[in-house]
């Protein structure tokens, strides 16, 4: 992958790609440059057969502080008071969040520090999330007259409605254990155990058939937008196609024969 100073990439032998937000001076804000890098890397990783699982981590005291408000404020100098610029940035950010969901590889957020506004949206957009017990989350737009409407999309698809509204309406910062109770993250662990816990989860997932994981991830997000009857019809068709795939035949055979499966990712 193309080298970047603000988004570090490291692929290990197990197929686990570690992406590290590295714009520490700007608290890993989702600047135009950061959004462009994230979009590019998720597209490349999704098409790279060597990548099996993606971990999204960060350097510095903040996981991600959301949009770069200095960049956004500078856009107001345009004749249209920034409307075209704001529209472009929001479309770019929404595209990145959707690229995480549509990426065929499972994505795990590894969170230290704070994740606020669009940074909280970034965590909510990942398939899984593990955070240090010292991490904190918020959607604080109401404090500055800007409701976190786009973070709301990811947030409301991860936690119960009243929990989402509490975060959005109060802007309060919540600790990682509370975020785990709400369902925003999977686990809150001690800071010293964070990377090991994330890697253990990633290795477990990476050992599965990548075809099966891609099939399941795509189906999960598709069915939850459907009615109950449509979801069952869709999921049943996915199961039929999945049953006809090589890795399903191999996996079932290996289970019956009490041996380890040999995946072909097909």
C-alpha atoms as one frame of an Amber mdcrd trajectory, in Angstrom:
protein
   0.000   0.000   0.000   1.037   3.579  -0.662   2.970   5.112   2.230   1.293
   7.817   4.309   2.524   9.795   7.318  -0.939  10.375   8.806  -2.272   6.827
   8.359   0.225   4.059   9.073  -0.309   0.576   7.589   1.217  -2.699   8.777
   0.186  -6.126   7.453   1.356  -9.174   9.415   1.770 -12.772   8.322  -1.678
 -13.766   9.588  -3.373 -11.303   7.245  -4.146  -8.742   9.958  -3.810  -5.186
   8.650  -3.207  -2.601  11.374  -4.172   0.928  10.383  -3.004   3.608  12.799
  -4.294   7.169  12.730  -1.125   9.225  13.120  -2.041  12.909  12.931  -1.388
  13.366  16.646  -1.001  17.157  16.517  -4.566  17.477  15.238  -5.864  14.763
  17.574  -6.325  12.476  14.570  -9.109  14.711  13.264 -10.938  13.657  10.126
  -9.351  16.312   7.948  -9.771  16.166   4.190  -6.368  14.474   3.976  -7.239
  11.874   6.623 -10.589  11.094   5.016  -8.912  10.680   1.628  -6.342   8.290
   3.100  -8.943   6.229   4.957 -11.102   5.948   1.849  -8.159   4.852  -0.282
  -6.859   2.283   2.195 -10.238   0.674   2.845 -10.800   0.337  -0.913  -7.375
  -1.243  -1.396  -7.676  -3.530   1.624 -11.101  -4.727   0.551  -9.633  -5.928
  -2.756  -6.417  -7.391  -1.334  -6.649 -11.180  -0.768  -3.712 -10.984   1.639
  -5.817  -8.914   4.068  -8.147 -10.984   6.253  -8.970  -8.622   9.149  -8.433
  -4.882   9.655  -7.651  -3.197  12.986  -8.157   0.569  13.176  -6.050   2.083
  15.971  -4.540   5.491  16.749  -1.438   7.125  18.145  -1.615   9.871  20.760
  -4.108  10.762  23.509  -7.104  10.936  21.155  -8.411   8.110  19.007 -10.175
  10.686  16.837 -11.575  14.115  17.688 -13.999  14.233  14.757 -13.976  16.739
  11.915 -11.198  19.315  11.689 -13.156  22.387  12.821 -10.398  24.773  11.738
 -10.662  23.445   8.184 -14.442  23.672   8.357 -14.342  27.250   9.662 -11.962
  28.293   6.873 -14.579  27.114   4.389 -16.919  29.878   5.556 -14.742  32.404
   3.686 -16.155  31.178   0.382 -18.843  33.312  -1.331 -21.532  30.719  -0.513
 -20.504  30.816   3.190 -19.109  27.322   2.820 -22.184  25.407   1.629 -20.429
  23.680  -1.286 -17.353  22.920   0.821 -19.383  21.547   3.746 -21.398  19.411
   1.318 -18.204  17.971  -0.153 -16.671  17.181   3.238 -19.840  15.526   4.561
 -20.113  13.410   1.417 -16.450  12.414   1.756 -16.902  11.468   5.418 -20.125
   9.555   4.775 -18.365   7.679   1.980 -15.567   6.609   4.334 -18.032   5.378
   6.972 -19.923   3.390   4.348 -16.670   1.986   2.948 -16.005   0.418   6.351
 -19.425  -1.223   6.360 -19.170  -2.408   2.744 -15.551  -3.571   3.063 -15.660
  -7.389   2.839 -13.023  -7.682   5.572 -14.063  -7.456   9.258 -12.944  -4.163
  10.823 -12.100  -3.859  14.538 -11.635  -0.493  16.246  -8.929  -0.460  18.931
  -9.681   2.644  20.978  -7.507   4.577  23.377  -8.150   8.123  24.555 -11.225
   9.957  23.355 -13.472   9.351  20.365 -15.745  12.333  19.854 -18.290  13.435
  17.241 -17.248  11.904  13.883 -14.567  10.022  15.837 -17.340   8.302  17.774
 -19.055   7.728  14.416 -15.869   6.050  13.187 -15.943   3.603  16.116 -19.652
   2.913  15.622 -19.084   2.250  11.915 -16.563  -0.539  12.604 -17.877  -4.087
  12.859 -16.343  -4.602  16.299 -14.648  -2.385  18.873 -12.384  -2.961  21.863
 -11.431  -0.012  24.062  -9.183   0.742  26.972 -11.149   1.281  30.177  -9.756
   4.831  30.179 -11.203   5.641  26.736 -14.166   8.013  26.475 -16.858   8.631
  23.878 -19.220  11.488  23.070 -21.221  13.245  20.379 -20.745  16.789  21.720
 -22.039  18.832  18.809 -24.869  20.307  20.880 -22.262  22.168  22.939 -21.279
  24.232  19.882 -24.656  24.565  18.166 -24.053  21.722  15.711 -26.139  18.567
  16.196 -24.126  15.413  15.423 -26.486  14.351  12.641 -24.101  12.177  10.636
 -22.603  10.472  13.729 -26.249   9.809  14.665 -26.613   7.458  11.672 -23.909
   5.051  12.859 -24.700   5.539  16.547 -28.416   4.789  16.182 -27.581   1.571
  14.328 -25.413   0.352  17.209 -27.189   1.276  20.445 -30.774   1.463  21.666
 -32.708   4.572  20.686 -32.844   6.137  24.136 -29.121   5.593  24.668 -28.367
   7.217  21.316 -30.618  10.169  22.074 -29.029  10.635  25.494 -25.594  10.920
  23.911 -26.804  13.184  21.118 -28.946  15.517  23.229 -26.624  15.919  26.209
 -23.236  15.718  24.517 -21.952  14.043  27.676 -18.696  12.088  27.658 -19.176
   8.443  28.635 -16.446   6.056  29.857 -15.619   2.852  28.024 -17.358   0.516
  30.519 -20.613   2.446  29.977 -20.061   2.353  26.210 -19.768  -1.443  26.478
 -23.037  -1.612  28.428 -24.734   0.428  25.699 -23.348  -1.775  22.927 -21.207
   0.913  21.301 -18.122  -1.252  21.911 -17.699  -4.969  22.540 -15.237  -4.900
  25.426 -13.532  -2.448  27.776 -10.178  -3.760  28.981  -7.206  -2.419  30.906
  -4.975  -0.156  28.774  -2.048  -2.546  29.049  -4.202  -5.435  27.754  -5.842
  -3.518  24.890  -3.605  -4.492  21.983  -3.391  -8.126  23.102  -7.174  -8.343
  23.434  -7.726  -6.814  20.004  -5.126  -9.049  18.389  -6.621 -12.160  20.000
  -9.992 -11.289  18.488  -8.428 -10.478  15.115  -6.443 -13.731  14.987  -9.537
 -15.774  15.844 -11.479 -14.134  13.011  -8.554 -14.309  10.566  -8.460 -18.101
  10.993 -11.885 -18.429   9.353 -12.698 -18.641   5.647 -12.540 -15.106   4.221
 -15.299 -16.042   1.769 -17.562 -16.997   4.664 -16.741 -13.800   6.575 -17.405
 -11.605   3.551 -20.690 -13.398   2.870 -21.805 -13.001   6.477 -20.778  -9.366
   6.845 -22.566  -8.351   3.656 -25.700 -10.255   4.665 -25.715  -8.855   8.214
 -25.867  -5.238   7.097 -28.286  -5.919   4.248 -30.896  -7.858   6.241 -31.182
  -5.444   9.139 -32.633  -2.791   6.837 -35.400  -5.188   5.673 -38.764  -6.257
   7.020 -38.787  -9.549   8.931 -40.207 -11.581   6.050 -37.874  -9.986   3.488
 -34.905 -10.557   5.788 -35.678 -14.264   6.120 -36.170 -14.643   2.368 -32.881
 -12.874   1.685 -30.949 -14.754   4.383 -32.332 -18.094   3.186 -31.071 -17.382
  -0.349 -27.663 -16.408   1.071 -27.545 -19.678   3.027 -28.302 -21.703  -0.110
 -25.502 -20.008  -2.060 -23.167 -20.360   0.916 -23.930 -24.097   1.214 -22.849
 -24.558  -2.409 -19.487 -22.853  -1.831 -16.311 -24.927  -1.501 -15.439 -23.756
   2.009 -18.853 -24.703   3.395 -18.513 -28.197   1.960 -14.965 -28.422   3.316
 -15.895 -27.030   6.736 -18.859 -29.351   7.216 -16.801 -32.311   6.026 -13.982
 -31.423   8.401 -16.431 -31.163  11.305 -17.911 -34.581  10.552 -14.483 -36.121
  10.066 -13.097 -34.409  13.197 -10.185 -32.667  11.437  -9.081 -29.096  10.828
 -10.609 -27.509   7.708  -8.400 -26.418   4.817  -9.879 -23.169   3.555  -9.591
 -22.047  -0.046 -11.471 -18.790   0.634 -13.904 -19.755  -2.091
